[in-house]
Amino acid sequence: MRAAEPPAEPAGPGWPSRLHVVTGKGGTGKTSVAASLALALAAGNRRTLLVEVEGRQGIAQLFGTDPLPYEERHLTDAPGGGEVRALAVDAEEALLEYLDMFYRLGAAGRALRKLGAIDFATTIAPGLRDVLLTGKVKEATTRTAGQRRTYDAVVLDAPPTGRIGRFLNVTAETARLAKVGPIKTQSEGVAALLRSPMTAVHVVTLLEEMPVQETVDAIGELAQLGFPVGRVIVNGTRPPLPVGREVTAAELRRGLLAAGLPADRATVTGLVGEARDQQVRRGLEDSLRADLVELGLPMTELPLLPDGVDRAGLATLAELLGRAD
């Protein structure tokens, strides 16, 4: 339990917001980036909440824990006495909480659940599902205990770029459709938070054509809808190739022989071909990086981790994210 203290300052100048929405094309590592960002923002005796809303239990798999319930619980400690808590938001549980909070229908809501009415409602009205999910995220972001916020930052492992605009905008659409009542009030509150300086939407990508194109498209959509875009986070980058002339096959053969390695024609030819393929690939990556730079947004690059994203890898990524300007 942390001692009472004044609200912590942001972890660094690169992360001034309180709610960090992390999206990206599937396969870009957005869950790993979201978890690493939560660790970075918790450093120095801060408390962060890491939230997932897609029902994949990606956070539990990443940290090797039991599946997360609809309950905020301790996930891991952070350097300097910080803490990361985690929550898997379930639309059905969120609706039960909503019915109890605004309509005092706790017992009745549970009865509806047994009848399958709640599952039916969230299935036929997928927009309602997203309203409930974002509503819970907003509640955690703005919750206070005593004279301070419960969490110094909330990190949302959000839906992928192909769905992020609709997911974030559904509360504004609901607020326009609802005339009066708690649904309208809650939807307006969530919509206002998501478009305020308290929120930043970060887009994770790889230096590959499809993820970069989806990143460009998503940022355009988010800007058009009025959501504050934070950073472009380029994941899985590799160190630059040495600058110099191309090594010839003869030089490569001499080097292999000097190292006591096979230097037959097939081996040398294969290595020369691989080297040329690498140069072509790196040229494409440089071109894609330039496309991202043209977006005019802050950009952070994270390295490809040779051992994969384990707990040590998360700590490495968190340290790099914490240094972002």
Summary of the structure (lengths in Angstrom):
residues: 325
radius of gyration: 23.4
end to end distance: 30.4
largest distance: 81.0
contacts: 1016
relative contact order: 0.16
helix: 51%
strand: 17%
